[in-house]
Amino acid sequence: MKEKLTIIFVLIVITLHAQILTPFQAVQNQPKVQFDYWVYSTHAGNGSTTQYPANPASKSDMDKMFDTNNTNSTLVNSGKTNSPRILDWQSATELSLIGISTPNNGLYFAIKVQGTFIPQESGTYIFTLVSDDASDLFINGNAIISTYSGQAIPALGTRTGNINVIAGQKYFFEVRMQQGGGGYGMRLYWKSPIQSAAPSVYSSQLPADTYYQTWTQNIQEMVSSPDMDGSSAAKAAPSARYLQNAFSNYNDGVYWINLPYVGPTQLYCILNTTIDGGGWMMMMKATRGTTFNYASTYWTAVNTLNTTSLNRNDGDAKFNAMNYFFAKDMMALWPDIPSNYGSGNGGSVNLLSSYNNWCWLQNNFNNGIRITPVGFFANSTKLFFRDASTYSGYGAPFSSQVDVRFYGYNYTSSNGGNVRWGFGWNENGGGLYPNGNEGSNDVTGGIGMSGAFATASSGFNYSAGDQITCCQNSTGINRSARVEIYIR
């Protein structure tokens, strides 16, 4: 009997020691993007501070809130989700969309999330964790970020921490947040070594105003092993490129993609390698019209349009890929301009034997720094890449003039000849941008347009196309056009 009591006592001591000193619960090597979560009611659900303070002042205080040996803390919910929304939420409504409810009417609760992080690059990763109220982040048991106080959610980047990692190695992470009173939420983002490095070479005339570093959620770095084939929400892939690399899948079609924040989302993907290797996801498509003209908020605001139009059929649509995917490359297909228009070579890629659409391609549109397209269009200013007449996508479909010859993004001129992606032209001297006279541009062309010079207020605000007022030295289609825009 004495021997049995001794064994029981030793087991109790070991159990209590593990409960107090080890913040991690058992984590499996999940075969896909999977986050394990636990939701606790704290402070006895009524604000009691008899066992720990209203807001923790230390890790020890924080641990007590997640320790159910304290009667004021109760585990009320736990489960698994593959939605990255659990790493970025600021309301009970957002959590409810992934099946998580908060106790005590949004007061006195705590949430813990665990998962696997597999970096794609070796070097120093920078993480940012902001919350309302307290929060902390551990990677392989090491404290990376900790904020132990009551607070409103500050801006991303306010609280940061670094860790040196090896590409391809698995790292287990745990992130916790605690809510006392008032508002609540948690946001976890990071930057890879490439993402956080300032460019050494700029392609723009205005480097201070063009390229933007940004916090990201690269969902592909949450993958343990390749079984996400995009066939269902539960098997949502982190990107179209992943579908190619993991499954040797080169078939175009509609797939489930696990987008940051919103989680599994259906998108039309081009996996055929014909277009610069493939791996493209549709972010927008436009019929011949004015829905996506330069001034449209679809370029700069987080919104969507006709998201069930998951095909290449004629129509207007904007998808969440444009709002939330951190992209590096951009590509456009022009369905009503054939590859051999004007005996041309098809633009950036000759697709005469495949899609037979004129093609535009711009790899590294933000100098290789990944960014959401909406964030890019909302912030970049006259991002000049090169002389338009030398851009591979330029050709017979697009009119021109002899001066300015701007090719790039978010071009604006004093007379209203603006374009989100495309060309700016004039013929009044000065030569190539930024030296060319931009006071009365007569020709414009590209995607997201407002009319040039005299026609600027006359309805020539195309979603995409080519437009002449006068004085062109070459004549293109001179009309609105269909376009599809893809990213990867």
Sequence and secondary structure as in RCSB ss.txt:
>XXXX:A:sequence
MKEKLTIIFVLIVITLHAQILTPFQAVQNQPKVQFDYWVYSTHAGNGSTTQYPANPASKSDMDKMFDTNNTNSTL
VNSGKTNSPRILDWQSATELSLIGISTPNNGLYFAIKVQGTFIPQESGTYIFTLVSDDASDLFINGNAIISTYSG
QAIPALGTRTGNINVIAGQKYFFEVRMQQGGGGYGMRLYWKSPIQSAAPSVYSSQLPADTYYQTWTQNIQEMVSS
PDMDGSSAAKAAPSARYLQNAFSNYNDGVYWINLPYVGPTQLYCILNTTIDGGGWMMMMKATRGTTFNYASTYWT
AVNTLNTTSLNRNDGDAKFNAMNYFFAKDMMALWPDIPSNYGSGNGGSVNLLSSYNNWCWLQNNFNNGIRITPVG
FFANSTKLFFRDASTYSGYGAPFSSQVDVRFYGYNYTSSNGGNVRWGFGWNENGGGLYPNGNEGSNDVTGGIGMS
GAFATASSGFNYSAGDQITCCQNSTGINRSARVEIYIR
>XXXX:A:secstr
 HHHHHHHHHHHHHHHHHHHH         SSS EEEEEEE GGGTT  SSS SS SSHHHHHHHT TTSTT EE
EEEEEE  GGGGEE SHHHHHTTT   SGGGSSEEEEEEEEE  SS EEEEEEEEEES EEEEETTEEEEEE S 
     TTSSEEEEEE TT  EEEEEEEEE SS  EEEEEEE HHHHS  SS  SS GGGT     B  GGGG SS
S   SSSGGG BS HHHHHHHH     EEEEEEETTTEEEEEEEE  TTTTT  EEEEEEE SSSTT TT GGGT
SS  B TT  SSSSS EE HHHHH  BS EEEEETTS TTGGG   BTS  TTTT  EEEEETTTTTT  B HHH
HHHH   EEEEEGGG TT STTS B SEEEEEEEEE  TTS  EEEEEEEE SS  BTTSS  TT  EEEEEEE 
  GGGTTTT   SEEEEE S  SB    SB  EEEEE 
